[in-house]
Amino acid sequence: YTYALEDSFVTNVKDSNKLFKATITLVINDEKGQKTLEDNATEVRDTILFALRGLTEDEISDTAVQDTLRTELAQDVNDRLGIDFVVSVYFSDFVMQ
């Protein structure tokens, strides 16, 4: 199952004048989890934005960063909400300019 976050994330890149944009869909292993994520959309977005805001240019440019973020963002959201059904993340946008 998936939960698509409606708006893209746009943030400054740490220690840089560049901006980073990502569009994210959460992968969940429980259909009922969609309601939990909807009810806590603000916390989900805040958690993800906080993690993305901490990325440097070098980290965003690293070819492995998306794989790393798939795991880290899922765990961050699970920890913040006290859940365990977010298992991964899909990116449909991943741009730094």
Secondary structure by P-SEA (a helix, b strand, c coil): ccccccbbbbbbcccccbbbbbbbbbbbccccaaaaaaaaaaaaaaaaaaaaaacccccccccaaaaaaaaaaaaaaaaaacccccccccccccccc
